[in-house]
Amino acid sequence: MRLEHYLEHIAATQGTVAVAEGEALRARLTYYQIARTIGITYKECVRLFKQLQSGVNYQRGGKITVTDWQRLGEMKE
């Protein structure tokens, strides 16, 4: 899926910060920004993040924390 690839790209280019839950992306990205970048609708972006809750946590203000990179990788296959 494009969303997983995009999250990996942002983590690689802009970095992450270790937090108790996993790794937080340094970049703050809103649903709208992500949707426009990867070519999907806002609603689709929200739905995809809900499907990825087991590996990714999205918080208000665009804070994204990846709790399980392995699970995220498995989801994109």
C-alpha positions, 0 to 999 in steps of 0.5 A: 500500500502507498501509505505504508511506503510513504510512512517508511519514506518519511521515517527514512528522510526526516527521521524518527524519535524513540518514544515509549510506544515505538518510534514517532515520526519527526514530521507532523503530517495531517490526514489531508497532507498525506492523502494529497501526497499519495493520491487518495481522498481524506476519507480513504486516508482516515480509513487506512489509518484505522486499519493500521491501528495495530502497527501505527498510532495517529494522534491529533495534530499529525503526530504519527507513532509506528508501534510495530515496523514489522507488522506494518511491513507485513500489511503492505505485502 
